[in-house]
């Protein structure tokens, strides 16, 4: 695994985001920032924290991939 600028794994674990859903989230964000690993990691962390706080559901975020 590549080094992460922002370690979103603990927050993802707390929010119950793992496995295939985490991979889908990472793919969605990295598609938006293909050449900027730092921005991708930051946006993954922000999305995970928003799910953890209850501001949005993971399904709402992942739906953007289909609707976007």
N, CA, C and O atoms as a Maestro MAE file, in Angstrom:
{
 s_m_m2io_version
 :::
 2.0.0
}

f_m_ct {
 s_m_title
 :::
 protein
 m_atom[272] {
  # First column is atom index #
  i_m_mmod_type
  r_m_x_coord
  r_m_y_coord
  r_m_z_coord
  i_m_residue_number
  s_m_chain_name
  s_m_pdb_residue_name
  s_m_pdb_atom_name
  i_m_atomic_number
  :::
  1 25 0.850 -1.185 0.000 1 A "UNK " " N  " 7
  2 3 0.000 0.000 0.000 1 A "UNK " " CA " 6
  3 2 0.890 1.241 0.000 1 A "UNK " " C  " 6
  4 15 1.899 1.287 0.704 1 A "UNK " " O  " 8
  5 25 0.517 2.233 -0.783 2 A "UNK " " N  " 7
  6 3 1.275 3.476 -0.846 2 A "UNK " " CA " 6
  7 2 1.109 4.255 0.451 2 A "UNK " " C  " 6
  8 15 0.125 4.093 1.173 2 A "UNK " " O  " 8
  9 25 2.092 5.101 0.727 3 A "UNK " " N  " 7
  10 3 1.987 5.953 1.905 3 A "UNK " " CA " 6
  11 2 0.838 6.921 1.722 3 A "UNK " " C  " 6
  12 15 0.617 7.450 0.632 3 A "UNK " " O  " 8
  13 25 0.109 7.143 2.802 4 A "UNK " " N  " 7
  14 3 -1.006 8.079 2.757 4 A "UNK " " CA " 6
  15 2 -0.564 9.397 3.370 4 A "UNK " " C  " 6
  16 15 0.067 9.418 4.427 4 A "UNK " " O  " 8
  17 25 -0.894 10.486 2.712 5 A "UNK " " N  " 7
  18 3 -0.621 11.795 3.271 5 A "UNK " " CA " 6
  19 2 -1.521 12.031 4.472 5 A "UNK " " C  " 6
  20 15 -1.081 12.549 5.499 5 A "UNK " " O  " 8
  21 25 -2.772 11.651 4.335 6 A "UNK " " N  " 7
  22 3 -3.755 11.763 5.414 6 A "UNK " " CA " 6
  23 2 -4.239 10.349 5.721 6 A "UNK " " C  " 6
  24 15 -4.808 9.687 4.853 6 A "UNK " " O  " 8
  25 25 -4.022 9.892 6.927 7 A "UNK " " N  " 7
  26 3 -4.377 8.521 7.297 7 A "UNK " " CA " 6
  27 2 -5.860 8.454 7.642 7 A "UNK " " C  " 6
  28 15 -6.263 8.738 8.770 7 A "UNK " " O  " 8
  29 25 -6.660 8.076 6.656 8 A "UNK " " N  " 7
  30 3 -8.106 8.000 6.832 8 A "UNK " " CA " 6
  31 2 -8.559 6.642 7.359 8 A "UNK " " C  " 6
  32 15 -9.740 6.468 7.660 8 A "UNK " " O  " 8
  33 25 -7.655 5.686 7.476 9 A "UNK " " N  " 7
  34 3 -8.037 4.334 7.880 9 A "UNK " " CA " 6
  35 2 -8.664 4.253 9.272 9 A "UNK " " C  " 6
  36 15 -9.676 3.569 9.427 9 A "UNK " " O  " 8
  37 25 -8.108 4.923 10.302 10 A "UNK " " N  " 7
  38 3 -8.769 4.847 11.624 10 A "UNK " " CA " 6
  39 2 -10.199 5.399 11.599 10 A "UNK " " C  " 6
  40 15 -11.108 4.811 12.185 10 A "UNK " " O  " 8
  41 25 -10.387 6.524 10.919 11 A "UNK " " N  " 7
  42 3 -11.726 7.113 10.833 11 A "UNK " " CA " 6
  43 2 -12.657 6.213 10.032 11 A "UNK " " C  " 6
  44 15 -13.829 6.064 10.377 11 A "UNK " " O  " 8
  45 25 -12.140 5.614 8.967 12 A "UNK " " N  " 7
  46 3 -12.963 4.703 8.165 12 A "UNK " " CA " 6
  47 2 -13.396 3.508 9.007 12 A "UNK " " C  " 6
  48 15 -14.539 3.060 8.924 12 A "UNK " " O  " 8
  49 25 -12.489 3.007 9.804 13 A "UNK " " N  " 7
  50 3 -12.819 1.879 10.678 13 A "UNK " " CA " 6
  51 2 -13.890 2.272 11.696 13 A "UNK " " C  " 6
  52 15 -14.835 1.518 11.930 13 A "UNK " " O  " 8
  53 25 -13.743 3.449 12.297 14 A "UNK " " N  " 7
  54 3 -14.735 3.925 13.275 14 A "UNK " " CA " 6
  55 2 -16.104 4.093 12.636 14 A "UNK " " C  " 6
  56 15 -17.129 3.840 13.270 14 A "UNK " " O  " 8
  57 25 -16.119 4.524 11.363 15 A "UNK " " N  " 7
  58 3 -17.379 4.763 10.648 15 A "UNK " " CA " 6
  59 2 -17.943 3.486 10.037 15 A "UNK " " C  " 6
  60 15 -19.032 3.495 9.464 15 A "UNK " " O  " 8
  61 25 -17.203 2.390 10.159 16 A "UNK " " N  " 7
  62 3 -17.673 1.128 9.603 16 A "UNK " " CA " 6
  63 2 -17.518 1.030 8.095 16 A "UNK " " C  " 6
  64 15 -18.207 0.246 7.442 16 A "UNK " " O  " 8
  65 25 -16.611 1.828 7.544 17 A "UNK " " N  " 7
  66 3 -16.368 1.818 6.101 17 A "UNK " " CA " 6
  67 2 -15.134 0.955 5.855 17 A "UNK " " C  " 6
  68 15 -14.034 1.295 6.290 17 A "UNK " " O  " 8
  69 25 -15.321 -0.146 5.166 18 A "UNK " " N  " 7
  70 3 -14.175 -0.999 4.877 18 A "UNK " " CA " 6
  71 2 -14.439 -1.803 3.618 18 A "UNK " " C  " 6
  72 15 -15.501 -1.697 3.004 18 A "UNK " " O  " 8
  73 25 -13.472 -2.593 3.251 19 A "UNK " " N  " 7
  74 3 -13.629 -3.501 2.122 19 A "UNK " " CA " 6
  75 2 -14.009 -2.824 0.827 19 A "UNK " " C  " 6
  76 15 -13.430 -1.810 0.438 19 A "UNK " " O  " 8
  77 25 -14.992 -3.404 0.168 20 A "UNK " " N  " 7
  78 3 -15.404 -2.958 -1.158 20 A "UNK " " CA " 6
  79 2 -15.924 -1.524 -1.147 20 A "UNK " " C  " 6
  80 15 -15.696 -0.778 -2.100 20 A "UNK " " O  " 8
  81 25 -16.611 -1.134 -0.092 21 A "UNK " " N  " 7
  82 3 -17.148 0.239 -0.047 21 A "UNK " " CA " 6
  83 2 -16.032 1.266 0.063 21 A "UNK " " C  " 6
  84 15 -16.097 2.320 -0.569 21 A "UNK " " O  " 8
  85 25 -15.007 0.970 0.860 22 A "UNK " " N  " 7
  86 3 -13.867 1.877 0.952 22 A "UNK " " CA " 6
  87 2 -13.144 1.943 -0.389 22 A "UNK " " C  " 6
  88 15 -12.717 3.019 -0.807 22 A "UNK " " O  " 8
  89 25 -13.006 0.836 -1.050 23 A "UNK " " N  " 7
  90 3 -12.359 0.818 -2.368 23 A "UNK " " CA " 6
  91 2 -13.156 1.643 -3.375 23 A "UNK " " C  " 6
  92 15 -12.572 2.356 -4.191 23 A "UNK " " O  " 8
  93 25 -14.474 1.554 -3.323 24 A "UNK " " N  " 7
  94 3 -15.322 2.356 -4.227 24 A "UNK " " CA " 6
  95 2 -15.168 3.843 -3.944 24 A "UNK " " C  " 6
  96 15 -15.093 4.648 -4.873 24 A "UNK " " O  " 8
  97 25 -15.120 4.215 -2.655 25 A "UNK " " N  " 7
  98 3 -14.936 5.615 -2.280 25 A "UNK " " CA " 6
  99 2 -13.585 6.113 -2.787 25 A "UNK " " C  " 6
  100 15 -13.499 7.196 -3.366 25 A "UNK " " O  " 8
  101 25 -12.539 5.335 -2.574 26 A "UNK " " N  " 7
  102 3 -11.207 5.732 -3.020 26 A "UNK " " CA " 6
  103 2 -11.163 5.887 -4.540 26 A "UNK " " C  " 6
  104 15 -10.558 6.833 -5.046 26 A "UNK " " O  " 8
  105 25 -11.788 4.982 -5.262 27 A "UNK " " N  " 7
  106 3 -11.805 5.069 -6.720 27 A "UNK " " CA " 6
  107 2 -12.556 6.311 -7.193 27 A "UNK " " C  " 6
  108 15 -12.126 6.981 -8.132 27 A "UNK " " O  " 8
  109 25 -13.668 6.614 -6.546 28 A "UNK " " N  " 7
  110 3 -14.455 7.790 -6.895 28 A "UNK " " CA " 6
  111 2 -13.633 9.060 -6.720 28 A "UNK " " C  " 6
  112 15 -13.597 9.915 -7.605 28 A "UNK " " O  " 8
  113 25 -12.976 9.173 -5.573 29 A "UNK " " N  " 7
  114 3 -12.200 10.386 -5.290 29 A "UNK " " CA " 6
  115 2 -10.956 10.451 -6.167 29 A "UNK " " C  " 6
  116 15 -10.615 11.519 -6.675 29 A "UNK " " O  " 8
  117 25 -10.283 9.338 -6.349 30 A "UNK " " N  " 7
  118 3 -9.053 9.353 -7.162 30 A "UNK " " CA " 6
  119 2 -9.353 9.633 -8.631 30 A "UNK " " C  " 6
  120 15 -8.491 10.132 -9.355 30 A "UNK " " O  " 8
  121 25 -10.554 9.320 -9.071 31 A "UNK " " N  " 7
  122 3 -10.941 9.671 -10.443 31 A "UNK " " CA " 6
  123 2 -11.047 11.189 -10.583 31 A "UNK " " C  " 6
  124 15 -10.803 11.743 -11.655 31 A "UNK " " O  " 8
  125 25 -11.410 11.848 -9.495 32 A "UNK " " N  " 7
  126 3 -11.525 13.302 -9.497 32 A "UNK " " CA " 6
  127 2 -10.160 13.980 -9.391 32 A "UNK " " C  " 6
  128 15 -9.970 15.083 -9.903 32 A "UNK " " O  " 8
  129 25 -9.210 13.319 -8.725 33 A "UNK " " N  " 7
  130 3 -7.865 13.869 -8.521 33 A "UNK " " CA " 6
  131 2 -6.814 12.842 -8.961 33 A "UNK " " C  " 6
  132 15 -6.046 12.361 -8.128 33 A "UNK " " O  " 8
  133 25 -6.767 12.503 -10.245 34 A "UNK " " N  " 7
  134 3 -5.882 11.413 -10.685 34 A "UNK " " CA " 6
  135 2 -4.391 11.717 -10.543 34 A "UNK " " C  " 6
  136 15 -3.583 10.796 -10.427 34 A "UNK " " O  " 8
  137 25 -4.027 12.974 -10.551 35 A "UNK " " N  " 7
  138 3 -2.608 13.342 -10.520 35 A "UNK " " CA " 6
  139 2 -2.182 13.987 -9.209 35 A "UNK " " C  " 6
  140 15 -1.075 14.516 -9.115 35 A "UNK " " O  " 8
  141 25 -3.039 13.951 -8.199 36 A "UNK " " N  " 7
  142 3 -2.722 14.612 -6.930 36 A "UNK " " CA " 6
  143 2 -3.111 13.713 -5.765 36 A "UNK " " C  " 6
  144 15 -4.228 13.787 -5.252 36 A "UNK " " O  " 8
  145 25 -2.179 12.871 -5.358 37 A "UNK " " N  " 7
  146 3 -2.424 11.908 -4.284 37 A "UNK " " CA " 6
  147 2 -2.799 12.601 -2.974 37 A "UNK " " C  " 6
  148 15 -3.653 12.109 -2.237 37 A "UNK " " O  " 8
  149 25 -2.167 13.737 -2.679 38 A "UNK " " N  " 7
  150 3 -2.465 14.447 -1.443 38 A "UNK " " CA " 6
  151 2 -3.921 14.931 -1.421 38 A "UNK " " C  " 6
  152 15 -4.613 14.779 -0.414 38 A "UNK " " O  " 8
  153 25 -4.376 15.509 -2.526 39 A "UNK " " N  " 7
  154 3 -5.762 15.986 -2.585 39 A "UNK " " CA " 6
  155 2 -6.737 14.823 -2.510 39 A "UNK " " C  " 6
  156 15 -7.787 14.929 -1.876 39 A "UNK " " O  " 8
  157 25 -6.399 13.722 -3.148 40 A "UNK " " N  " 7
  158 3 -7.265 12.547 -3.096 40 A "UNK " " CA " 6
  159 2 -7.388 12.045 -1.666 40 A "UNK " " C  " 6
  160 15 -8.494 11.803 -1.182 40 A "UNK " " O  " 8
  161 25 -6.249 11.888 -0.984 41 A "UNK " " N  " 7
  162 3 -6.281 11.422 0.408 41 A "UNK " " CA " 6
  163 2 -7.058 12.374 1.302 41 A "UNK " " C  " 6
  164 15 -7.820 11.936 2.163 41 A "UNK " " O  " 8
  165 25 -6.871 13.678 1.102 42 A "UNK " " N  " 7
  166 3 -7.594 14.671 1.903 42 A "UNK " " CA " 6
  167 2 -9.099 14.549 1.685 42 A "UNK " " C  " 6
  168 15 -9.868 14.586 2.646 42 A "UNK " " O  " 8
  169 25 -9.522 14.404 0.441 43 A "UNK " " N  " 7
  170 3 -10.954 14.299 0.161 43 A "UNK " " CA " 6
  171 2 -11.543 12.974 0.633 43 A "UNK " " C  " 6
  172 15 -12.706 12.921 1.033 43 A "UNK " " O  " 8
  173 25 -10.756 11.911 0.590 44 A "UNK " " N  " 7
  174 3 -11.214 10.644 1.158 44 A "UNK " " CA " 6
  175 2 -11.427 10.821 2.657 44 A "UNK " " C  " 6
  176 15 -12.457 10.411 3.193 44 A "UNK " " O  " 8
  177 25 -10.457 11.430 3.333 45 A "UNK " " N  " 7
  178 3 -10.585 11.676 4.778 45 A "UNK " " CA " 6
  179 2 -11.802 12.541 5.081 45 A "UNK " " C  " 6
  180 15 -12.556 12.239 6.006 45 A "UNK " " O  " 8
  181 25 -12.002 13.595 4.328 46 A "UNK " " N  " 7
  182 3 -13.149 14.479 4.568 46 A "UNK " " CA " 6
  183 2 -14.469 13.742 4.375 46 A "UNK " " C  " 6
  184 15 -15.411 13.940 5.143 46 A "UNK " " O  " 8
  185 25 -14.538 12.899 3.360 47 A "UNK " " N  " 7
  186 3 -15.759 12.121 3.121 47 A "UNK " " CA " 6
  187 2 -16.005 11.144 4.260 47 A "UNK " " C  " 6
  188 15 -17.133 11.011 4.735 47 A "UNK " " O  " 8
  189 25 -14.950 10.458 4.699 48 A "UNK " " N  " 7
  190 3 -15.079 9.495 5.796 48 A "UNK " " CA " 6
  191 2 -15.523 10.202 7.074 48 A "UNK " " C  " 6
  192 15 -16.391 9.700 7.788 48 A "UNK " " O  " 8
  193 25 -14.939 11.354 7.368 49 A "UNK " " N  " 7
  194 3 -15.316 12.097 8.574 49 A "UNK " " CA " 6
  195 2 -16.761 12.584 8.496 49 A "UNK " " C  " 6
  196 15 -17.461 12.613 9.508 49 A "UNK " " O  " 8
  197 25 -17.211 12.967 7.305 50 A "UNK " " N  " 7
  198 3 -18.601 13.397 7.137 50 A "UNK " " CA " 6
  199 2 -19.552 12.235 7.408 50 A "UNK " " C  " 6
  200 15 -20.610 12.424 8.010 50 A "UNK " " O  " 8
  201 25 -19.182 11.042 6.970 51 A "UNK " " N  " 7
  202 3 -20.002 9.859 7.252 51 A "UNK " " CA " 6
  203 2 -19.978 9.569 8.747 51 A "UNK " " C  " 6
  204 15 -21.016 9.283 9.345 51 A "UNK " " O  " 8
  205 25 -18.809 9.643 9.342 52 A "UNK " " N  " 7
  206 3 -18.686 9.371 10.777 52 A "UNK " " CA " 6
  207 2 -19.531 10.337 11.607 52 A "UNK " " C  " 6
  208 15 -20.144 9.932 12.596 52 A "UNK " " O  " 8
  209 25 -19.567 11.607 11.213 53 A "UNK " " N  " 7
  210 3 -20.359 12.614 11.938 53 A "UNK " " CA " 6
  211 2 -21.854 12.472 11.679 53 A "UNK " " C  " 6
  212 15 -22.669 12.995 12.439 53 A "UNK " " O  " 8
  213 25 -22.217 11.773 10.615 54 A "UNK " " N  " 7
  214 3 -23.627 11.638 10.273 54 A "UNK " " CA " 6
  215 2 -24.130 12.729 9.346 54 A "UNK " " C  " 6
  216 15 -25.338 12.871 9.154 54 A "UNK " " O  " 8
  217 25 -23.216 13.503 8.767 55 A "UNK " " N  " 7
  218 3 -23.612 14.574 7.854 55 A "UNK " " CA " 6
  219 2 -24.157 14.025 6.536 55 A "UNK " " C  " 6
  220 15 -24.982 14.661 5.879 55 A "UNK " " O  " 8
  221 25 -23.687 12.843 6.161 56 A "UNK " " N  " 7
  222 3 -24.043 12.222 4.888 56 A "UNK " " CA " 6
  223 2 -23.858 10.719 5.049 56 A "UNK " " C  " 6
  224 15 -23.104 10.269 5.911 56 A "UNK " " O  " 8
  225 25 -24.536 9.959 4.233 57 A "UNK " " N  " 7
  226 3 -24.314 8.512 4.275 57 A "UNK " " CA " 6
  227 2 -23.302 8.145 3.195 57 A "UNK " " C  " 6
  228 15 -23.129 8.867 2.214 57 A "UNK " " O  " 8
  229 25 -22.654 7.034 3.390 58 A "UNK " " N  " 7
  230 3 -21.715 6.563 2.384 58 A "UNK " " CA " 6
  231 2 -22.453 6.292 1.080 58 A "UNK " " C  " 6
  232 15 -21.914 6.543 0.003 58 A "UNK " " O  " 8
  233 25 -23.656 5.793 1.163 59 A "UNK " " N  " 7
  234 3 -24.439 5.515 -0.035 59 A "UNK " " CA " 6
  235 2 -24.702 6.788 -0.833 59 A "UNK " " C  " 6
  236 15 -24.682 6.761 -2.064 59 A "UNK " " O  " 8
  237 25 -24.950 7.910 -0.139 60 A "UNK " " N  " 7
  238 3 -25.159 9.180 -0.836 60 A "UNK " " CA " 6
  239 2 -23.897 9.593 -1.590 60 A "UNK " " C  " 6
  240 15 -23.977 10.087 -2.715 60 A "UNK " " O  " 8
  241 25 -22.743 9.391 -0.976 61 A "UNK " " N  " 7
  242 3 -21.485 9.744 -1.633 61 A "UNK " " CA " 6
  243 2 -21.250 8.840 -2.837 61 A "UNK " " C  " 6
  244 15 -20.918 9.315 -3.922 61 A "UNK " " O  " 8
  245 25 -21.423 7.547 -2.643 62 A "UNK " " N  " 7
  246 3 -21.158 6.596 -3.722 62 A "UNK " " CA " 6
  247 2 -22.157 6.742 -4.864 62 A "UNK " " C  " 6
  248 15 -21.829 6.421 -6.006 62 A "UNK " " O  " 8
  249 25 -23.347 7.211 -4.585 63 A "UNK " " N  " 7
  250 3 -24.355 7.435 -5.615 63 A "UNK " " CA " 6
  251 2 -23.878 8.469 -6.636 63 A "UNK " " C  " 6
  252 15 -24.300 8.440 -7.791 63 A "UNK " " O  " 8
  253 25 -23.001 9.379 -6.215 64 A "UNK " " N  " 7
  254 3 -22.472 10.381 -7.131 64 A "UNK " " CA " 6
  255 2 -21.748 9.731 -8.300 64 A "UNK " " C  " 6
  256 15 -21.740 10.266 -9.409 64 A "UNK " " O  " 8
  257 25 -21.140 8.579 -8.050 65 A "UNK " " N  " 7
  258 3 -20.428 7.855 -9.092 65 A "UNK " " CA " 6
  259 2 -21.393 7.452 -10.197 65 A "UNK " " C  " 6
  260 15 -21.043 7.479 -11.376 65 A "UNK " " O  " 8
  261 25 -22.601 7.080 -9.815 66 A "UNK " " N  " 7
  262 3 -23.604 6.642 -10.788 66 A "UNK " " CA " 6
  263 2 -24.279 7.838 -11.428 66 A "UNK " " C  " 6
  264 15 -24.457 7.881 -12.645 66 A "UNK " " O  " 8
  265 25 -24.660 8.822 -10.601 67 A "UNK " " N  " 7
  266 3 -25.404 9.975 -11.097 67 A "UNK " " CA " 6
  267 2 -24.501 11.034 -11.707 67 A "UNK " " C  " 6
  268 15 -24.891 11.737 -12.640 67 A "UNK " " O  " 8
  269 25 -23.270 11.143 -11.162 68 A "UNK " " N  " 7
  270 3 -22.353 12.210 -11.566 68 A "UNK " " CA " 6
  271 2 -21.943 12.062 -12.961 68 A "UNK " " C  " 6
  272 15 -21.170 12.876 -13.467 68 A "UNK " " O  " 8
  :::
 }
 m_bond[271] {
  # First column is bond index #
  i_m_from
  i_m_to
  i_m_order
  :::
  1 1 2 1
  2 2 3 1
  3 3 4 2
  4 3 5 1
  5 5 6 1
  6 6 7 1
  7 7 8 2
  8 7 9 1
  9 9 10 1
  10 10 11 1
  11 11 12 2
  12 11 13 1
  13 13 14 1
  14 14 15 1
  15 15 16 2
  16 15 17 1
  17 17 18 1
  18 18 19 1
  19 19 20 2
  20 19 21 1
  21 21 22 1
  22 22 23 1
  23 23 24 2
  24 23 25 1
  25 25 26 1
  26 26 27 1
  27 27 28 2
  28 27 29 1
  29 29 30 1
  30 30 31 1
  31 31 32 2
  32 31 33 1
  33 33 34 1
  34 34 35 1
  35 35 36 2
  36 35 37 1
  37 37 38 1
  38 38 39 1
  39 39 40 2
  40 39 41 1
  41 41 42 1
  42 42 43 1
  43 43 44 2
  44 43 45 1
  45 45 46 1
  46 46 47 1
  47 47 48 2
  48 47 49 1
  49 49 50 1
  50 50 51 1
  51 51 52 2
  52 51 53 1
  53 53 54 1
  54 54 55 1
  55 55 56 2
  56 55 57 1
  57 57 58 1
  58 58 59 1
  59 59 60 2
  60 59 61 1
  61 61 62 1
  62 62 63 1
  63 63 64 2
  64 63 65 1
  65 65 66 1
  66 66 67 1
  67 67 68 2
  68 67 69 1
  69 69 70 1
  70 70 71 1
  71 71 72 2
  72 71 73 1
  73 73 74 1
  74 74 75 1
  75 75 76 2
  76 75 77 1
  77 77 78 1
  78 78 79 1
  79 79 80 2
  80 79 81 1
  81 81 82 1
  82 82 83 1
  83 83 84 2
  84 83 85 1
  85 85 86 1
  86 86 87 1
  87 87 88 2
  88 87 89 1
  89 89 90 1
  90 90 91 1
  91 91 92 2
  92 91 93 1
  93 93 94 1
  94 94 95 1
  95 95 96 2
  96 95 97 1
  97 97 98 1
  98 98 99 1
  99 99 100 2
  100 99 101 1
  101 101 102 1
  102 102 103 1
  103 103 104 2
  104 103 105 1
  105 105 106 1
  106 106 107 1
  107 107 108 2
  108 107 109 1
  109 109 110 1
  110 110 111 1
  111 111 112 2
  112 111 113 1
  113 113 114 1
  114 114 115 1
  115 115 116 2
  116 115 117 1
  117 117 118 1
  118 118 119 1
  119 119 120 2
  120 119 121 1
  121 121 122 1
  122 122 123 1
  123 123 124 2
  124 123 125 1
  125 125 126 1
  126 126 127 1
  127 127 128 2
  128 127 129 1
  129 129 130 1
  130 130 131 1
  131 131 132 2
  132 131 133 1
  133 133 134 1
  134 134 135 1
  135 135 136 2
  136 135 137 1
  137 137 138 1
  138 138 139 1
  139 139 140 2
  140 139 141 1
  141 141 142 1
  142 142 143 1
  143 143 144 2
  144 143 145 1
  145 145 146 1
  146 146 147 1
  147 147 148 2
  148 147 149 1
  149 149 150 1
  150 150 151 1
  151 151 152 2
  152 151 153 1
  153 153 154 1
  154 154 155 1
  155 155 156 2
  156 155 157 1
  157 157 158 1
  158 158 159 1
  159 159 160 2
  160 159 161 1
  161 161 162 1
  162 162 163 1
  163 163 164 2
  164 163 165 1
  165 165 166 1
  166 166 167 1
  167 167 168 2
  168 167 169 1
  169 169 170 1
  170 170 171 1
  171 171 172 2
  172 171 173 1
  173 173 174 1
  174 174 175 1
  175 175 176 2
  176 175 177 1
  177 177 178 1
  178 178 179 1
  179 179 180 2
  180 179 181 1
  181 181 182 1
  182 182 183 1
  183 183 184 2
  184 183 185 1
  185 185 186 1
  186 186 187 1
  187 187 188 2
  188 187 189 1
  189 189 190 1
  190 190 191 1
  191 191 192 2
  192 191 193 1
  193 193 194 1
  194 194 195 1
  195 195 196 2
  196 195 197 1
  197 197 198 1
  198 198 199 1
  199 199 200 2
  200 199 201 1
  201 201 202 1
  202 202 203 1
  203 203 204 2
  204 203 205 1
  205 205 206 1
  206 206 207 1
  207 207 208 2
  208 207 209 1
  209 209 210 1
  210 210 211 1
  211 211 212 2
  212 211 213 1
  213 213 214 1
  214 214 215 1
  215 215 216 2
  216 215 217 1
  217 217 218 1
  218 218 219 1
  219 219 220 2
  220 219 221 1
  221 221 222 1
  222 222 223 1
  223 223 224 2
  224 223 225 1
  225 225 226 1
  226 226 227 1
  227 227 228 2
  228 227 229 1
  229 229 230 1
  230 230 231 1
  231 231 232 2
  232 231 233 1
  233 233 234 1
  234 234 235 1
  235 235 236 2
  236 235 237 1
  237 237 238 1
  238 238 239 1
  239 239 240 2
  240 239 241 1
  241 241 242 1
  242 242 243 1
  243 243 244 2
  244 243 245 1
  245 245 246 1
  246 246 247 1
  247 247 248 2
  248 247 249 1
  249 249 250 1
  250 250 251 1
  251 251 252 2
  252 251 253 1
  253 253 254 1
  254 254 255 1
  255 255 256 2
  256 255 257 1
  257 257 258 1
  258 258 259 1
  259 259 260 2
  260 259 261 1
  261 261 262 1
  262 262 263 1
  263 263 264 2
  264 263 265 1
  265 265 266 1
  266 266 267 1
  267 267 268 2
  268 267 269 1
  269 269 270 1
  270 270 271 1
  271 271 272 2
  :::
 }
}
